[in-house]
Amino acid sequence: MITALQYFLIPLAILATTAFLVMGIYSLAKGGEFAEKNSNKLMRARVAAQAVAVALLLLLAYLLSRGGN
């Protein structure tokens, strides 16, 4: 479980957070109709992905503190 967190789930969550952040910033910078429809949704998705990443990091820290490898 710890290996899956370290090498798959946490990097995936961080990558998702980064992707939503970049798409949201691009949307805001571009403006227009696309920004009106998607900027807020993209930033909400980023916050959700960031929450998942933080939760996974906390879970990993907890598991390692209990004597995990």
C-alpha positions in Angstrom: 0.0 0.0 0.0 2.8 2.4 0.9 4.6 1.7 -2.4 1.4 2.4 -4.4 1.0 5.7 -2.5 4.6 6.8 -3.0 5.0 5.8 -6.6 1.6 6.0 -8.2 -1.3 7.7 -6.3 0.6 10.7 -4.9 2.4 11.6 -8.2 -0.9 11.1 -10.1 -2.7 13.5 -7.7 0.0 16.1 -8.0 0.0 15.8 -11.8 -3.8 16.2 -11.8 -3.5 19.3 -9.6 -0.8 20.8 -11.9 -2.8 20.0 -15.0 -6.0 21.7 -13.7 -3.9 24.7 -12.5 -2.3 25.2 -15.9 -5.6 24.8 -17.7 -7.3 27.2 -15.4 -4.6 29.8 -15.7 -4.6 29.4 -19.5 -8.4 29.8 -19.5 -8.2 33.0 -17.4 -5.4 34.4 -19.6 -7.3 33.6 -22.9 -10.5 35.1 -21.7 -13.6 35.1 -23.9 -16.4 32.5 -24.0 -14.2 29.6 -23.0 -13.1 31.4 -19.9 -16.6 32.3 -18.9 -17.7 28.7 -19.2 -14.7 26.9 -17.7 -12.4 29.0 -15.5 -14.4 28.5 -12.3 -15.0 24.8 -13.0 -11.3 24.2 -13.6 -10.2 26.0 -10.4 -12.8 24.0 -8.4 -11.4 20.8 -9.9 -7.9 22.0 -9.0 -8.9 22.5 -5.4 -10.5 19.0 -5.3 -7.4 17.4 -6.8 -5.2 19.3 -4.3 -7.3 18.1 -1.4 -6.9 14.5 -2.6 -3.1 15.0 -2.9 -2.9 16.5 0.6 -5.0 13.7 2.0 -2.8 11.0 0.4 0.3 12.7 1.7 -1.2 12.7 5.2 -2.1 9.1 4.8 1.4 8.2 3.8 2.9 10.1 6.7 0.5 8.3 9.1 1.4 4.9 7.6 5.1 5.6 7.8 4.9 6.8 11.4 3.3 3.5 12.3 6.3 1.6 11.2 5.8 1.2 7.5 8.7 0.8 5.1 
